[in-house]
Amino acid sequence: MDENIKLSLALEKGLKDIEKDKIGLLKEHTLHRVLKFYLSLDYANHEIKIGRMYADVVLDNHIYEIQTKSFNLMRKKLEFFLKEHEVTIVYPMALNKVIYLTNDYGELVSVKKSPKHANPLEIFWELYKIKNFLLDENLHFKILMLDIDEYRIEKEITWKRRKGFERDNQVPKKINHIYDINTPSDFKDLVLKYNLKEVFTSKDFSKSTKLNIKKSTTALNVLTHLNVVERIGKEKNSYLYRVV
């Protein structure tokens, strides 16, 4: 089935009956909920208890965890799940975003397109937080490059002592591309799309990939750990790298 047809069905089902899930007292965010239905339209496959923890979706003993926040939050689950299960972390990223601003009366104030476009290599910023799990053969990743509608509500921001807009919800509208990462070689294929020099520094990597220097350095740290790139020397104060 076409991925956007799957997403459309997931949107319809996910938004039709917004309700409390099996384990929570609060309604979950729309993005997370819809992506669970994208993975499986059958609610019976959602929020499955495994030992002392719950998995977002389980299909044929394969665990899918949707992570829209810091991967730090995944550490305990990975330590437990990876012992006996394959785990895929589903990571949604906003390739294109439309932002809807509403005031505290619920009235629409403005609609604007975000100038920011997510880069799939930004996942390395999160991967660094679970670096010690990355060489586990049971761990996989699915990066979803999405069009997202984001809703922000005007609220009193205490520490700023004034009103501002805070993100309230996100709704996925379209899948533009999916990157399935099952082995380190898949990370290598992803990096090679950026036409790196044969020998490069972190600044060269930043220029080619459009990541900032801090994220580039973190990405190279993780890629070195994965044996996708290696350090081969120094040029002045900069390390030299090449793709293995």
HELIX and SHEET records of a PDB file:
HELIX    1   1 GLU A    3  LYS A   16  1                                  14    
HELIX    2   2 THR A   30  LEU A   39  1                                  10    
HELIX    3   3 TYR A   43  ASN A   45  5                                   3    
HELIX    4   4 PHE A   71  MET A   74  5                                   4    
HELIX    5   5 ARG A   75  PHE A   81  1                                   7    
HELIX    6   6 PRO A  120  GLU A  122  5                                   3    
HELIX    7   7 ILE A  123  LEU A  127  1                                   5    
HELIX    8   8 TYR A  128  PHE A  133  5                                   6    
HELIX    9   9 THR A  158  LYS A  160  5                                   3    
HELIX   10  10 PRO A  184  LEU A  192  1                                   9    
HELIX   11  11 SER A  202  THR A  209  1                                   8    
HELIX   12  12 ILE A  213  HIS A  225  1                                  13    
SHEET    1   A 5 HIS A  46  ILE A  50  0                                        
SHEET    2   A 5 MET A  53  LEU A  59 -1                                        
SHEET    3   A 5 HIS A  62  ILE A  66 -1                                        
SHEET    4   A 5 GLU A  86  THR A 102  1                                        
SHEET    5   A 5 LEU A 108  LYS A 113 -1                                        
SHEET    1   B 6 HIS A  46  ILE A  50  0                                        
SHEET    2   B 6 MET A  53  LEU A  59 -1                                        
SHEET    3   B 6 HIS A  62  ILE A  66 -1                                        
SHEET    4   B 6 GLU A  86  THR A 102  1                                        
SHEET    5   B 6 LEU A 139  ILE A 157  1                                        
SHEET    6   B 6 ARG A 162  ILE A 181 -1                                        
SHEET    1   C 2 VAL A 229  GLU A 235  0                                        
SHEET    2   C 2 SER A 238  VAL A 243 -1                                        
END                                                                             
